[in-house]
Amino acid sequence: MFNFILFTFSQKVYYQNYHVTPSREFKSFLLSDSHGGALKKMTEEFNVFNFSAGGDSYFDIERKLSYLIANNYEIETIYVTVDDHTLSHYRENMNNVDRSD
């Protein structure tokens, strides 16, 4: 029983940022990895929806942008954070792909 409770809790925490969809009120979006995720909802003060999650890969960012386009969101601005870590050769393109639907 303990293992089941632990598994259920860890699954919820592990996938929690992957079940968030933006309100249609937003026209600007932040797509990032943990750097953007650390901002949480602070970006909403500037009318920017933070569509970031810790560990997001290039695949996740592309998937989220495709979601916005496919669902006819009115997009004015997309912010993508970049640093030496996200552009490094050792970073996997599909990091954490197991979380992506």
C-alpha positions, -999 to +999 in steps of 0.1 A: +000+000+000+028+024+008+044+018-026+011+026-043+007+059-024+043+068-031+039+060-068+007+079-071+022+110-054+054+109-074+035+105-107+014+136-099+045+157-091+064+143-121+037+152-146+021+182-130+035+208-154+025+187-184-012+190-179-014+228-179-031+246-208-030+284-213-060+306-211-069+322-244-066+356-228-028+353-233-012+363-266+024+360-254+041+328-242+073+318-225+087+285-237+117+273-217+133+247-195+138+250-157+150+286-162+116+297-173+099+273-149+115+291-120+095+322-129+063+303-122+033+327-127+053+359-123+052+364-160+014+368-160+020+403-145+033+412-180+005+392-198+029+364-207+018+328-201+047+307-187+044+275-207+077+262-192+084+232-171+116+220-155+135+197-179+116+208-210+136+197-241+136+211-276+110+185-284+087+198-256+091+234-267+082+224-303+053+203-290+039+232-270+043+257-299+025+232-322-002+229-296-008+267-296-009+268-334-031+237-338-056+251-313-058+285-330-043+306-302-038+342-311+000+345-308+018+379-307+051+370-291+069+338-282+098+340-258+124+312-258+152+313-233+186+302-244+219+298-226+251+278-229+234+248-213+204+246-236+227+251-267+253+226-256+262+196-277+257+172-248+220+182-242+197+156-256+170+169-280+144+147-264+153+151-227+124+139-206+104+128-236+087+102-214+066+131-199+054+143-232+020+131-246 
